[in-house]
Amino acid sequence: MVNDVRAARGGFALGGWLGVATGEAVGRLFKFPLSARLPAVTRLTLHEEDRQLIHYQTAEGALGQVDSGKAEQTTLTEFFKLNLNDERGADGMHARRLYYKGIPAYFWWDKPNKKWMPQKRREATVGRIFSISYLAGERFYLRTLLLHRRGVTSFEDLKKVNGVLHTTFRDVCNSLGLLIDDFLYDSTLKEASFAMSAFRLTQMFALMCVHTPPGDPMALFQGNYKAMTDDSMRLDMAKRDSRQLSSAERKVICLFRLEKILTDLRGSLEECNMKICRSQREAMRSIRLERDGFEPEALVNKRLEESIQMFNAKQHDFFNHQGRFHSTRWRVPLHNSLPSLGLNRVWRYAHSNCMFN
């Protein structure tokens, strides 16, 4: 055992301490810095408007940052302020001539005061915006814009292109041509339509939208929705003389299929930048109700009104005034303060709270 300890000590000395000089050993004991990172790297924050992170140790510290306004100050928001005032950094460099990642070479970040301060001379400092997956949504496109645009003064200014204010950062990237061209996607879908069924083609389009988002998915959809619904061109595909579906109806059918597939992939039409109008949303809801065994709300209302017209006097009286009804399935509350609950009110309550929600 003793020999093992001596052998271990000898090996440790040969492999460890014999390679450390006296000065370095003293430096390690006193915890002096023995090395430096060159070039220095400054981490640049990336966040959407009013979504910055706040670091604090106590609740009082968080409130203090909010009261002082420091909670809103980040390297990104202060970058906007530099451009707004066109501050000058080292060598007289104007801030508006710099990209976000190039700011640390001419300005240094005053961490306690959360401000960019001008360097006395240019330093070999690297600004690092951490990479973000395209699955992060708007933050991915925000990072892309900050790497390609200079002189922006706010998040709103970042969304402007030639005086036109866009809604999302993705739209701005499309307007500037920073995203990939959808030509290859379109060619792939058109070629696949010769061999794939309509449903399989819709699945392929959904996979494109989730895993490799195209630049303009809605334009890609508009150019290929007919191929994705070539199995639903008529109202009843079993009958040759059945009515041909219009383009608008085929779009709704394709969107309904696409939404179901995207849900299975843990996505949605909105997340894939597929913007649909209200009428299309209502039509998709009607298809869903019909598929689940429910009649469309408008049809139920129409049939009810037609039935009321055929009531006799006693039926009208019973329906509107004397009926007292309780359905466990509909969970209609019965209050002691209401001695008589008309069937009309019961049906309206069940219709609005149970049947179609």
C-alpha positions, 0 to 999 in steps of 0.5 A: 500500500505504501509503495502504491502511494509513493508511486502515485506521488511520483507520477503526480509530480512528474506529470503535474508540478514539475511542469509548473514554474515557480512564478506560475505556482505563486500566481496560481496560489494568489489567484492572479490572472495567468492568461487572457482571451484574445480577441475579447468577445462581447455577448450581444443580447437578442430579444423582441420588443419589451421581452428582455431578460432581467437578472436580479438577486432579490425582489428589491433589486428587480424593483430597483431596476424597474424604477431606475429604467435599467430593466429596459436597457440592454445592448440592443436597445442601447444600440438603437440609442447610439444610432438615434444620436449617431454617437461617435466611437473610437477613431471618430467612427459613426454608430450608424455606419456599424452593424450591431455585431461591429459595435464592440470594436468602437464602443465598450459596454458599461455593465453597471450603468448599462450604456455603450461608451466610446472606446479611446482607440479601436480594439480587436473585440468581437461582438457575438450574437448567439445563433438561434434556430429558425424554430424560434420564429420572429427572433430568428428573423430579427437576428438576420436583420441585425446582421444585414442592416445598419443605422436602425433606431428602434424595433419599428424602424427595423420593420420599415423598408423604403418607408413601408412598415411591415407587420413581422420581421419575416416580412421584412426579410422577404422584402429585402430578399434575405430569405431563400428563393422558393423556386426549388420548393415549388419545383419539388412540389410540382414534380412530386404531384405527378407521382404522389396522391393529393394527401401525400403532397399536402404532407410534404408541404406541411413538412416543408413548412415545419422543418425547412420554412419557405420564404413565402409559404402562402404564395407557395400554397396558392401555386400548388393547392389544386394539386393538393386537392385533385382528389376533391374536385367535385362535391361527390367524387363518386358521381361524375355529374356532381357539382365541380368545387370552386377554387375557394372551396378547394382552398378551404379543403386544402387548408383543413387538411393542412391544419390537421397535419400541422397539428400532428407535427405540433405546429399550426397555420399561424406559426407557419405564417399561413394567414387565412381570412375569417370566411375561410376560418368559418368554412373550416369550422363547419367542415370540422363540425360536420366531420365530428357529427354536428350540424352547422350552427346556421343550419340548426338555427334555420331548422329551428325557426322553420319548426317554430313557424309550424307550432300551434298555440299550445306548442308556442305557449309550452315552448316559450313560457311553461316549459321547465327542462333540465338536461344533464348532458347540457348542464343547464342550471336550474335556479330557485329564483326562476319558477319557470324556465322556458324551453326557448331559453334552455335551448339557447343556453345549451346551444351557446354553451355546450353544443358548439363549443 
